[in-house]
Amino acid sequence: MKATPQATKKFPDVLSLVLGATLTAVVLIAVYFVLPAKRTEDPVDPNTSSPPPSSESSSSSNLNSESADSTPDSTTIRKFSDLLDKHSSRFLRFSTLYELANRLDEDRLVFLIDEIVDFEFDATTQNWRTDALLILMSKLVHFNEEKVHSIFWGLNEDTQRKLAYGIASEWASVNLERATNFVNSFSDSDLRMTASDGVLDAQSSVLPIDELKTLAERFKNEQYIADLAEKNLFIEDARHPEQSWNELARDPTRLTYENLRRITNIAEAWIKEIGVSAIPRITEVIEDQGLRDQLTYLLLRVAELKDAKSTFEYAITLPNVGFSNPASSVLYSWAERDPVAAWERISILEPPSEREDLTKTLFSAWVSNDAQHLMDSLGKFPNDVQDIARATLIFDLVKESPQAARAMYDKIENNSSKEAAARTIANYWSRKDGVAALDWVLTDPSTESQRPTLIHIIISEMTNKDFQTAFEVARDQPVGVGGDEELGLEATVINILAFRNLEDAMKLLPLVRGGPTKLSAYTDVGHSLVRNERLDEAIANGEEFSGEDQILYYTSVGSNINVMRDPESIFARLDMLPSEMARSRIATTQLASNLSSNLYDDDQTDRLKEYLTDEDRELLIKVEEEGINVPDSYHGY
């Protein structure tokens, strides 16, 4: 039975417990179901924390020591705090709790439960209150149902809410009638529904649907009844998918997202019967394009598991959805299971452009599933295809050995594949050893055509890992190495940091080299300061420059404003700038763009013209009359 949204909301802590316990499943199953019950002279005693020595306890101790190596050692747990102190891992705490639940007799279980109820938990251990109570009280149900009832109703409402589902579920496996009475004893309707969900879920694999429905009706659990009806409907639909689809499709208004689960259930059953040919019979009558596309992709995955080749043949006839090719997802799954058969099919595919794209998909799946197999199979492909395979294999190689990736890179002849491989090596190698990766890019002649791109990749990765080292390495490189003949590479580091960590970027500003490098770095930081509403600091940084550089700086920083939402804001920005030339250039660009945008009204246009120098007034006339463009320097670059 699926968990309804209502049920999920009622017992999130129980679900969390179940998920956590899954991690310890092997140990817990062994403890709970395999180990023999040992209830004689157990360590948790209601009268004393240390049982007096006796021949019986000695015997028990020997048995304990014999199992200590193979099971969690619960013999040292005298009280609940011992569990928390001795075991820090979730694994050991859970397994020890389950062993205790299996070993202790009724009196000792009750003693430990009472101790947990009164225990003072802190923020780090609070969740263990619910976890421990659920495990121990679920075991106590097998001994004394009345005692469980008494303990449960002595708990606060929040704890009851967290335990209701689990206790009721375990109770139903012991005594369904008593569990039913437990559910009906709740006055709170939400708690009653939570507990009834526990009983019903426990019985869902035991009772026939009709009897389960009758039980749900006794609980007045309408959501569960509805879920059962849906489950029954889905079973019938799956038995006769074509008939069910024809009945559903008679009313096109039902072919909506609201019925997506039912449509999918019918379609999957139909595909299992007749294969991929069921897909168009489903999708062709659905009017909603988004729903049709979603169903197509979902059903292609189902059909591919039944008959990959036929599904692929159908998928290549379908149009792309945005940038996504339906055949690509089918091929990827096919290639994971049978890459050789997948290659044999796409090797004869036309046109060549589609064949190349799908070949990359094929090799990606092949590498992901068995890279060594692909490497051993390289000789079976044509030379150009071998290069695509090598470029894909480099994704796998470079993570373990950049040197091995480089060796394979050297064998690639196709320019497109070689460029893709170089980007991959630069990306992953720089995460391990940025200096070595940069040295390779700067010295290997084969990287020259895309050297600026590769350098940017490496410096970006180095900055993400250690910006100080990245900055020092970048500053040690000659000006222009990054592609711009006038810029030092440290400007790239500043550019990245200005977005990611502005304070770090500002600390490095005094260390950048002069000239265009300094102007670029300060401008990037200035833009970030403006975005963070720190315009005063951005303006103050402009004092680092003079002449045309200062005008460019203030023009760029001053232009970094969104006037679309508030055209009037431009005037406050202009008035703050200390450069008349910068104010004039910004006003000129705003007036020029207003010729097409009509953002400013007549009054605002007149006020903007007041900021223009005589030279810029003449420029604006030429823009209006001759249609010339405003120079780049008027935008701050």
C-alpha positions, 0 to 999 in steps of 0.5 A: 500500500502506498503511503498517502500524503496524509500518512506521510505527514503523520509519521515522518519520524517513523519513516526516518527510523525505517530508512535509518534501520535499512542500513543495518538490515543484515545485523538486525535480521540476524539479531531479531530473527536468528539469535536465540532468546536469552532472558536469564540474568540479563544485564538490565535489571529493575532492582540493581545495575549490577546483578549479584554473581551466581552460577546461573549468571556465570553461565549466562556470562559465558554464553554472552562472551561466546556471542560477543564477537559475532553480535553487538555486545549488549552485555555491558549495557546496564542502563540506557545512557550506556547505549548512548555512551558506548556506541556513537554510531547509528549502526551499533545503537540500532543493532544493540537495541534490537539485541536487547529487545530480543534478550530481555524478559517482560520485566526488564523490557518495562524497566528499560522503557520506563527509564527511556521515558524519564531520560533527559535527552539533549538535542543530539540524542532526542531522536533516539527517544522515539527510536528506542521506544518503538523498538522496545514497545514493539517487542513488549506487544508480544509479552503484555499487550495491556502493559503496552496500552498503559505505557502508550497512554502515559506518553505525551501527545507528541511521542504518541503521534510518532509511535502510533503507526509503528506500534499499531503495525506490530500489534496487528501482526500479534493480535488483529482484534486487540490492535483494532481496539487500540486504533479505536481508542484514539479520540484524536482523528489524525492519530486514529488515522495514523494508527489505522494506517499501521494496522492496514499496512501490516495486514495488506499482504495477509488479507484479501482486498475485500477484507482489507477494505472492510477493515478500513471501513471499520476505521472510517479511513476514507483515504485508505479505502480510496487507495484500495479502490485505486489499487484494485482498479490498477490490477484490473487495468493491467489484466486487460490494458487494451480494453481499459485504454479504449474505455479511458480514452473515450473521454478525452477530458480524462487524459490529463496529468490527474490520471497520469498514474493510471495511464502509465499503469495501463501503458506499461501493461500494454507494452509488456503484452505487445511491445513498443507499438503500444506507445503511439496508440497511447500518445496519439490521442493525448492532446496535452503536448507536455503530458504526451512528451513526458509519457513518451520518454517514460514509456520508451524506457519501459519498452526498451527493457522488453525489446531494445532494438525495436524501441530504438527503431521507433525512437529515431522516428520521433522529433526532438523535444527541445534539445533532447533526442528520444533515441538518445535515452533509449540508446544509453540504456541499450548500450549499458546492457549490450553495447556491441549490438547498439553499435552495430545498429548506429554504425549504419545510421543516417545522416552522419551528424545524428550518427556521431551524436548517438555514437558519443551517447553510446560510448558514454554509456559504455565507459560508465558500465565497462570502460576496460571493455571499450578500451579493449574494443577500440580496434573494431572501430573506424579511425574517426570513431576510435577518436570519439571513443578515446575522448570519452574514455579520457573522462574515466582515465583522467580521474585516476591518472592524468598521465594515462589520460594524456597518453590517450589524448596524444593518440587522438587525431580528429580535431573535434575529439582532441579539443573535447578531450583536452577540455576534459583533461584540463577540468579534472587534472586541475582539481588534483594538480592545477600547476601541472595541468597549467604547465601542460596547457602552456607547453603542449603545442597541440593545445595552442588552438584552444589555450585561452579556454583551457587556461580559464578552465584550469584557473577556475578550478584552482580558484574554487579549490584554493584561491590564494594559490590560484592567484599566485600561480596566475600572477606568475604567468606573463601578461596575455597568456590567457588570450587577452594580450593586455590582461594578466591572468590574475584578473580571471581569479578576481572575476571569479571571486567577485561573484563567489566571495567578494571579501576575498576578491577585495583583499587581493585587489592591491596585489594585481599588476597595473594597467589593464589588469588592474582596471579589469579586476577593480571593475569586476569588484566594483560591479559586485559592490554595486550588486550588493548595494555598496555603491560608496565603496565602489566609487571610492575604489575609482580613486585608484585610477586617473585619466581615461582609466578612471572615466572608464571605471566610473562609466562601467560601474555607474552603468551597472543598474537596472533602470527598467523597473525604476527609470528614475533611479538613474538620476540618483546614480549619476549624481553620485559619480564624481566624474563629469565625463562618466556621467555624460557617457552614461546619459548618452547611452541611456538616451540612445537606447531610449530612441527604441525603448521609450523607457524615459518620458519627455521630462526625464529625457530633458533631465538626462540631456543636462548631464551631456557635455557639448561633445556628447550632445553632438554625438547624440545628434549623429546617433539620432540622425545618422543611426551610428552606434555609441562607442564601446567606451561609453559602456565602460569597456 
